[in-house]
Amino acid sequence: MNFIIWLVVGGIIGWIASKIMRTDAQQGILLNIVVGIIGALLGGWLISPLLGQGTINQGDFSLGALLVSLLGAVVLLAIVNLFRRGRVR
């Protein structure tokens, strides 16, 4: 059951990040889930040690963990945009 919640929350985080970065028209639900989960990994690796907060990948579904995961997903989309278009949106 935790795996399904992880996928749903990852999809929501990926969708919100794609709305923030204006890439929602290019992504489907599967890519939103991937962006949310990989963004949470990136956030856990880069941002979590600075803030002392977990991520959704660590089983922490608190508000701070969701924000760290969202920030990681936004950073991931910014990096992808940088390589695709040569600029960050």
Secondary structure by P-SEA (a helix, b strand, c coil): caaaaaaaaaaaaaaaaaaaacccccccaaaaaaaaaaaaaaaaacccccccccccccccccaaaaaaaaaaaaaaaaaaaaaaccccc
